[in-house]
Amino acid sequence: MEVTPLRPKFNFNLEALRGVAALTVAWHHAIYHQRHLDPSYAPTGAWAFNPPGHLAVLIFFLLSGYVIGRRYPRPLRRAEIGDYLHRRLVRVYPMYVLAVLAGVVVSGFAIGWRTVGYHLLFWQSWGEPVMFENNPLWSLQYEVLYYLAFIPLSVLALRPWVVAALAGLAGAGALLLAPDGFHGALAQYVIGLAFWALGWALAAMRPAAAAVAWPRVVSALLLLLSLEPLNPLTALLGDLNAWLGAHQLTFTSGWEASTYAFNSNWGLDYGFLPYAALIVLQVAGVGGRGARGLAGVLQLLPLYGVWQASQHWQAEYTIPCALYGASLLFFFGPATALAPASRRVVQRLVPLGAISYGIYIIHFPILFLMGKVTWFAGSPLTFAVRGGLYLLATLLAATWLDNVFQPWAKRLLGPTSGQLVVPAAGRP
């Protein structure tokens, strides 16, 4: 039986979110990996603010599941699996190969062929470490695993909400067993799956209104940038760790719960899970009255983080607190007055979404290469100039990858069947 392709409206707002998330990762790496953008200078004070790069990657996981859920709203049939895999291959792999080669080149060809082979098979971290020269490629392995996991999960018609819940519980269980070693690695994969499957589940939600709430979209983007140091839910997880340390839990067979289970990057991710969902729902413009009410509560909770920051103020809190204040203004302020400016901001960010994959996979080799250039360095001015050149080089390279190389590779690898649902919310 032939499937008639459906063509729901493309949601360009999620393109803006993709672009902001990709640039957040690039900005985060420039601050976190000191002496790479400028080998003789690192910003201090308010300018040392480190954007939430890891949260941005989690947003990518959730967005990926959301887009797949929108493209495949019903269970996959066996006849569709080949086309599904072909689409994923064409979208991800050609540019990924160039990104691996870019890491090899900027390393001065110091990376061995074994490491290259592991990366080309998405086996990085399974016997060979992720190449530092293009460190963000770690997440592509996760994406590919989730794409593959979607096939049996969809064919079996499992409910995505159930998958997300089970993955979240499995991750917490693995962290309680031991947040490092095998259990720690298992926790990382299943917690990432919880984000991905939550996006898949959210894809079934209906649009909240016919008109786009432009100020809410801008509010969500600002919340993404400001949330990491102000999130009260991660503070609660810190309190949970302290409680586990004071009350050693012993279960059957003498097994004791880890006293630092939720003190790792991935353990703290549970505190970002509801916010990642909020950000995607706000930008996508979906969810009913209950979702809007919950969004208001989550929007206000970081006020507690602002209060805590005020008790031991540091200059690094200046930028996130200012961004959060702006997020509150766009969320609760007069929508009619804020809508025109909000719409212009979002529309100007949309083109970044079209090259977000390119930004993500090529920015780090460029950053690594800039660290090798030692002249014109050592001051705030040189850092700012180098930052501008880093941004320009990244955008130019990403534009070529997404707009020139990717279409060529797509033609080379052949067309897809064209019988599946066209994405309604972002690029596949």
N, C-alpha and C positions, 0 to 999 in steps of 0.2 A: 504494500500500500504506500503510495507516494505522500510525502509530507509537504503541505503547502507552507512556504516560508512566511513567518510573521515578521513584520517590521515595526516594532514599537519605536517610539521617539527616542533618539539618542540623548542621553543625559550628559550634557557638556559640563555640568557642575562638578561631576566626579573627575573630569579631566583636570579641573583646577586643583582639586584635592591631590591628585596624582603628582602634578607639577610641584606643589608646595611640599609634599612629602619627599620627593626626590631631591629638591634643593635643600631641604632640612638635613637629609643624610650627608649631602656634600658639605654643608656648613659645619655640621657636627664633626666630621672628620678633620676639617681644617683647624678646629679648635682642640679637639681631643688629642690628635697626633701632633703635638707641639714640635716646632722646628722643621716641619715639612713645608708648609706654605712659605714661611720665612725662616731659614736655618739659624738666624741670629736674633730673632725677636718673637716673643709670645705676648699677646695682649693681657692686660691686668685690669683689675677693678670691674666695672660694669661690663666692659667689652670682653671679659673672659667668659661671659655667659655661654654655656655649652648647650646647643639646641638638642632636642630629644630625638637623636638619630635612631635609637633602638625602637622607640615608640612608632616612628615613621615606618619602620620595616613591618611592625605588627599591623599597622594600618594597611600596608600593601597586602599582607596575608589576608586580612578581612575583605579588602576590596577584590582580591582575586577570587575568593569564594563567592562573593556577591555577584560578580560578573558572570562566573560560570553558572551560578544558580539562575540568573536572568536568561542566559543563553539556552540552558537546558532545564526548563521548568517542569518537565516530566521525566520519569526514569528513562535512562538510556536503553535503547534496544541493541541487540547484538550487531545488527547491520549498521549501526551508527558509530560503533566504537572505532573503526578504522578512520573514519572522517574526523572524529574527535581528536584522536592521537595525531593525525596529520596537521590539524589546525594548531595544536599545541607545539608540535615540532617546528612548523614554519614560523610561528611567532617568536619562540624563545631561542632556538638553537643557533641559527646563523649569526646573529649578533653576539651571542654568548661565546662562540668560537673566536670571534675577533677580540672580545674582551679578554679571553685567556691569553691569546697571542700578544695583546697589548701589555699584559703583566709580564710576559716573558721578555719582551723587548726592553721595557723600562728597567728590568733587573740586570740588563747587560748580558742577557742570555745565560744568566747564572742558574736559572731554574732547570732542573733535570727533566728528561723526557718522561720519567716515571710519574713525576708530579703532574706534568702536562696531561699525560694519559688518564690519570685519575680524575683530573678536572673535566676533561672532555667526556668522561663517562658519568659525571656527576657523583663521583665517589670521593671527592675531597672530604677530608677529616676521617675517612674510613681507611686508615693505613698510611695516608699522606696528609700533612697539614695543609690548610688553605693557604695559598700563596699570599704573602703579606702585600706584595706589589699590586694586587687587586683583591683586597680582603673582602669587599662586599659580596663577592661571588659565593660566599657561604650560604646565603639565603636562597640561591637558585636551586641548590640541591633540595631544600625543603619544598620549594614550589613544585618541582618535578614530582617529588614523592606524593604531594597532595593531589596533583593532577592524576597520577596513576591510581591513588586510593579512591578517587571519585568514581572510577569505573565500576568496581564491585559494589561500592556503597549505593550508587545510583541504580545499577541493574537490579540489586536486591530490594530497591524501593525503601531503603532505610530513611527514616525521618531525620533531616539535618539537625533539628533541635536535639534529638536524642544523641546523635553522633557528637555534637559539640559538648553536651553534658558529660557523656562517657569519657571523652578525651580529656576534659577538664578534671574529672575525678581521677582518671588514670595518672595524669601529670602530678596531681597533688599526692597521690599514693606513692609514686616513684620518688618524689622529693622527700617524703617522710621516711622512706626506706633509707635513702642516702642521696643527698643532692650532688654527688660527684660520682665518677666512675660510670659503670653501665647504667645504673638507675638515673643518674643525672643526665646522661645522653638521651635515654628514653624519655625523660621528662621534657626535654627541649623539643623533641619531635612531636609529642602528643599535645603539649601546650600550644605549639604553633598550629597544630591541626584544630585545636579548639577555636582559635581565632578564625581560621579558614572556614571551618564548618559553621561558625556563627554567621559569617558573611553569607554563606550559602543559604542558611535559614532566613536571614533578613531579606533575601531576594524575593521571598513570597509575599512580603508586605505590600499593601497598596499605597499609591501616592496619597499624601496627607491632604493636599488641596490642588486645585487646578492651577493657581498662581504660585510662582516660585517665591518663597520667603527669603529674598536676597540678603537682608541683614542677618538672618540665622545662618546662612552659608558662611558669611564673613566671620561671624562669631565662632563657628566651629573651626575654621582655619586658624584663628587667633588662639583658640583654646588648645589646639594641637601644639602650637609653638610654646605655650606658656606652662603647660600642665605638669611636666616632670618634677620640678622642685616643690610644687604646691599641692600635689595629689594627696588628699587625706586618706585614701584607701591604701596606698602603699605605707603610710604611717601606721595604719592599723595592722598591716602585715608585719611591720617591725615590732609592734607590741606583741603580736602572736609569737614571733620568734623569741622574744624575751620571756614570755610565759612558758614556752616549751623548754627554755633553758632552766627555768626555776622549778618546773614540774616534769621531771623525766618520766615520760610515758612508756610503760612496759606492757607489751601485748603477749599473745600466746607464744610459746616456744622461746621465751626469753628475748623476743625481738623488741628493741627500744627505738622509739621514734627519734629521728634526727632533731637535734636542738637548734639547727640553723637551716631548716628545710626551706623557709621562704625568705632567706637572706641573700639569695643569688639573683642575678638578672632575671632569669626565667621565673623564679618564684615570685618576684615582685610584679611580674606581668599580670598576675591575677588582679592586681589593683588597677590595671589599665584596661582590662577587658570591657567593662561597661562603658568606659569613656571612648574606646575605639568604636564600639557600636553606636554610641551617641553621635560621634563625629560623622560617621558614614551616613546614618539616618538623617541627620540635619542637612548634610550636603545633598543627599539624594532626594530629600523632600518626601520621605515615606514615613508611615506610622500614624496611628490613630491618636485619640485623645489621651489614652493612658500613656503612650510613648512620649507625648508632648509634656505631660505632667512630670514623668520621670526625668525627662531632659532638663526641666527647670530645676529639679532638686539637685541633679548632678552638676548643673552649671553653678549652683551656689556653694556646693561643698568646698571647693578650693579656697573660699574665704577663710576657712579655718587654717589652711596652709599659709595664707597671707599673714594671719594673726601670729602664727608660730614663727614665721620669718621675722616679723617685727620684734620679737622677743630677743633675737640674737642676730640682728641685721648685719648683712654683708653686702658689699657692692654688687655681687653676682646676682642678687635677687632683684635688682632694679629693672632690668629688661623683662623678665618673666612676669613680675607684678604689673608692670605697665601694659604688657600685652594682655594679661588676664583682665585688667580693668577695661580695656577696649573691648574685649570679648563680652563682658557683662553689658556694656553700653549697647552693643549691636544686638544682643539677645533680648534685653528688656526695654531698650529705648524705643522711641516712636518709629514704628516701621515705615510709615508713609514718608517721613522726612529722610530716613536713612536709606530707603530703597534705591533711589537713583545712583547715589555714589557707590553703594554696595554692588549694584549690578555692573557698573563699569569696572570695579576692581576684579570681580569674578571673571568677567569676559576677557579682561587682559591677561588673566592667569591661565585661561583655557589652552592657549597654544603650548604652554609648558607641558601639559598633560600628554600632548601628542609625541613629545620626545622624552617623556619621563623614564622609560626603560633605558634609553641611550644615556641619559644623565646618570642613572644609577650605576650602570656597568662600566662607564668610562671615566668617571670623575677621579677615581682613586689613582689610576696610573698617571694621570696628569698631575695630581697633587704630589705623588711620589717623585715624579720627574722634576717638579719645581724645587723640591728640597735638595736636589743635586746642584742647583745653580746658586753659587755662594755670593756672587756680586749683587750690588744694589739690595742690601739686606741690613737689618739691625735697628729699625726705627718704626714708629707707628705709620709714618708715611710709606715706607717700603712695604710694610705689611698690607696697607690699604691698596696700594698699587698692584701688588702681587695678587691680592684677593680679587681685584677687578679682572686681571688677566686670567686668573684661574677660572673665574665664572665665564668669561668670554670664550676661552678655549674649550671648556666643558660644553657650553651651549652649541658652539660650532660643530664639535665632534659628534654630539648627540643628534644634532639636526641632520648631519650627513648619514649617520647610522640609521636613524628612523625614517628619514624621508628619501634617501637615495639608495643606500645599501639594502635595507629591508625589502622595499618593493622589488628590487632586482632579484633578491634571493627568493622571494615569493613566486615570481614568474618562473624562476629556474626550477623550483621544486614542484611546480604544477598547481593548478587550481583545486580548491575543495569542491565538494559536491554541491554546495549552495542550498541544501535543503533543510538546514538547521536554523533555529531561531537567531536572528540578528541581535547583538547585545543591546540592551536598553540602558545600560549604565556603565559606560566606560569602555576602554579598549580591551580586547581579549588578551 
